[in-house]
Amino acid sequence: MRPKKHKTTGSNDLFRARLDQIINIKHELVLLADRIDWDWIDGEIAPLYSENGRPGIETRFMIGLLLLKRAVR
């Protein structure tokens, strides 16, 4: 089953720190993530998912882990 899209509300949560307050926005991995067309990748991978079963893991998460694995070597 295709992964569910993450919904952003845009509202600030009183008890949660925003990600841009935690990480360095100028870090090369953050800049790389902004350059990748995640919607295109989702569209290319979508036909590979089954219509049954539990939702899969988001493609951005899986590809991000793969990129990190290759970058650390």
C-alpha positions as CSV (number, residue, x, y, z in Angstrom):
1,M,0.0,0.0,0.0
2,R,1.3,3.5,-0.8
3,P,2.6,5.6,2.1
4,K,0.3,8.2,3.4
5,K,1.2,11.8,2.7
6,H,2.5,13.8,5.7
7,K,0.1,16.7,6.4
8,T,1.6,19.9,7.6
9,T,-0.8,22.2,9.5
10,G,1.5,25.3,9.6
11,S,0.4,26.0,13.1
12,N,2.9,26.3,15.9
13,D,2.7,23.6,18.6
14,L,3.3,25.0,22.0
15,F,5.1,22.0,23.3
16,R,7.2,21.1,20.1
17,A,10.3,22.8,18.8
18,R,10.1,23.5,15.0
19,L,12.7,21.6,13.0
20,D,14.2,24.7,11.6
21,Q,15.0,25.7,15.1
22,I,16.8,22.4,15.8
23,I,18.9,21.8,12.7
24,N,21.3,23.9,10.7
25,I,19.3,25.0,7.6
26,K,22.6,25.7,5.8
27,H,23.9,22.1,6.2
28,E,24.7,20.4,2.9
29,L,22.2,17.5,3.6
30,V,19.4,20.0,4.2
31,L,20.3,21.9,1.0
32,L,20.4,18.6,-0.9
33,A,17.0,17.6,0.4
34,D,15.6,20.9,-0.9
35,R,17.0,20.2,-4.4
36,I,15.4,16.7,-4.8
37,D,12.0,16.6,-6.5
38,W,10.3,14.3,-4.0
39,D,6.9,14.5,-5.7
40,W,8.4,13.2,-9.0
41,I,10.1,10.3,-7.1
42,D,6.8,9.4,-5.4
43,G,5.1,9.4,-8.8
44,E,7.7,7.1,-10.3
45,I,7.6,4.6,-7.4
46,A,3.8,4.7,-6.9
47,P,3.0,1.9,-9.4
48,L,5.3,-0.5,-7.4
49,Y,3.1,-0.4,-4.4
50,S,0.2,-2.9,-3.8
51,E,-3.3,-1.6,-3.1
52,N,-3.6,-4.0,-0.1
53,G,-1.9,-4.2,3.2
54,R,-0.6,-1.6,5.6
55,P,0.8,1.7,4.3
56,G,4.4,1.6,3.3
57,I,7.2,3.8,4.6
58,E,7.5,7.2,3.0
59,T,9.8,7.3,0.0
60,R,11.5,10.4,1.2
61,F,12.5,8.6,4.5
62,M,13.8,5.5,2.7
63,I,15.7,7.4,0.0
64,G,17.1,9.8,2.7
65,L,18.4,6.8,4.6
66,L,20.0,5.3,1.5
67,L,21.7,8.6,0.7
68,L,23.0,8.9,4.3
69,K,24.3,5.3,4.1
70,R,26.2,6.1,0.9
71,A,27.5,9.4,2.1
72,V,29.0,8.0,5.3
73,R,31.1,5.4,3.6
